Amino acid sequence: QVQLVESGGGLAQAGGSLRLSCAASGSIFRINAMGWYRQAPGKQREWVAGISGGDATNYADSVKGRFTISRDNAKNTVYLQMNSLKPEDTAVYYCAAGQSSGTRPTAYWGQGTQVTVSS
């Protein structure tokens, strides 16, 4: 099994920044792609950003140019740098990982971390 633990969520003002981290442990050989999803109250979970096994990155249109995903393979950790935050970015953010050729893994999930952006 693979365990994913997110950290770094919290409260930010509109225009501010936050950085999320997701540390993977356990059967790391089972994963190569990692990504971030989010779920706002009353809405479905949506994909935000992902990084493939080959380190290709991809972003949802709503965050492109503001969010940056990166990984540190030595630490088995993926990051989501969120800049120019907007109130509509408020959601629970989930880290996901899996064995995938793309950037939207769904095999393993973290517990989520709350991000709240005030106007």
C-alpha positions as CSV (number, residue, x, y, z in Angstrom):
1,Q,0.0,0.0,0.0
2,V,0.9,3.6,-0.4
3,Q,0.3,6.3,2.2
4,L,0.0,9.9,1.3
5,V,0.1,12.7,3.9
6,E,-0.7,16.3,2.9
7,S,0.3,19.4,4.8
8,G,0.5,23.1,4.3
9,G,-3.1,24.1,4.0
10,G,-4.6,27.0,5.9
11,L,-6.1,30.4,5.6
12,A,-4.8,33.0,3.1
13,Q,-6.1,36.3,1.8
14,A,-7.0,36.8,-1.9
15,G,-3.8,37.4,-3.8
16,G,-1.7,35.5,-1.3
17,S,0.2,32.3,-1.5
18,L,0.3,28.8,0.1
19,R,2.4,25.8,-0.6
20,L,1.0,22.3,-0.1
21,S,3.1,19.2,0.4
22,C,2.3,15.6,0.0
23,A,4.7,13.0,1.3
24,A,4.4,9.4,0.1
25,S,5.5,6.3,2.0
26,G,5.0,2.6,1.8
27,S,5.2,0.8,-1.5
28,I,6.6,3.7,-3.5
29,F,7.4,1.4,-6.4
30,R,3.7,1.3,-7.1
31,I,3.5,5.0,-8.1
32,N,5.1,7.2,-10.6
33,A,2.5,9.9,-11.3
34,M,1.2,12.3,-8.6
35,G,-1.4,14.9,-8.6
36,W,-3.7,17.3,-6.7
37,Y,-7.4,17.4,-6.7
38,R,-9.8,19.6,-4.8
39,Q,-13.4,19.6,-3.6
40,A,-15.3,22.7,-2.7
41,P,-18.5,22.5,-0.6
42,G,-21.4,21.3,-2.6
43,K,-19.2,20.5,-5.6
44,Q,-17.7,17.4,-7.1
45,R,-14.0,16.7,-6.7
46,E,-12.0,18.2,-9.6
47,W,-8.5,17.6,-10.8
48,V,-6.1,20.6,-10.3
49,A,-2.6,19.6,-11.4
50,G,-0.5,16.6,-12.0
51,I,3.0,15.5,-12.7
52,S,3.8,12.3,-14.7
53,G,6.5,9.7,-14.1
54,G,8.5,11.5,-16.7
55,D,8.0,14.9,-14.9
56,A,5.6,16.3,-17.4
57,T,3.2,18.7,-15.7
58,N,-0.3,19.6,-16.5
59,Y,-2.8,22.0,-15.0
60,A,-6.5,22.7,-15.0
61,D,-7.4,25.9,-16.9
62,S,-8.7,27.5,-13.7
63,V,-5.2,27.4,-12.0
64,K,-2.9,27.6,-15.0
65,G,-0.3,30.4,-14.5
66,R,-1.0,30.6,-10.8
67,F,-0.2,27.1,-9.4
68,T,2.9,25.1,-9.9
69,I,3.4,21.4,-9.2
70,S,6.8,20.0,-8.5
71,R,8.3,16.9,-6.9
72,D,11.4,15.9,-4.9
73,N,12.0,12.2,-5.7
74,A,14.6,12.0,-2.9
75,K,11.9,12.9,-0.4
76,N,9.1,11.1,-2.2
77,T,7.2,14.4,-1.9
78,V,5.1,16.4,-4.3
79,Y,4.4,20.1,-3.8
80,L,1.7,22.5,-5.0
81,Q,2.8,26.2,-5.0
82,M,-0.4,28.3,-5.1
83,N,0.0,32.0,-5.9
84,S,-2.5,34.7,-6.6
85,L,-5.1,32.8,-4.7
86,K,-8.7,33.6,-5.2
87,P,-11.7,32.9,-3.0
88,E,-12.9,30.3,-5.5
89,D,-9.8,28.3,-4.7
90,T,-11.3,27.5,-1.3
91,A,-11.6,23.8,-1.0
92,V,-10.2,20.6,0.5
93,Y,-7.2,19.7,-1.5
94,Y,-6.3,16.0,-1.9
95,C,-3.1,14.5,-3.0
96,A,-3.3,11.5,-5.3
97,A,-0.8,9.0,-6.7
98,G,-0.7,6.0,-9.0
99,Q,0.9,4.1,-11.8
100,S,-0.1,6.2,-14.8
101,S,1.3,7.5,-18.0
102,G,-0.6,10.7,-17.5
103,T,-1.0,13.3,-14.9
104,R,-4.3,12.3,-13.3
105,P,-3.6,9.4,-11.0
106,T,-6.4,8.1,-8.8
107,A,-5.1,4.9,-7.2
108,Y,-4.1,6.3,-3.8
109,W,-5.4,9.3,-1.9
110,G,-4.4,11.4,1.0
111,Q,-6.8,12.5,3.7
112,G,-7.0,16.1,2.4
113,T,-6.0,19.5,3.7
114,Q,-8.3,22.6,3.9
115,V,-7.4,25.7,2.0
116,T,-9.5,28.8,2.7
117,V,-9.1,32.0,0.8
118,S,-10.7,35.1,2.1
119,S,-11.7,38.1,0.0
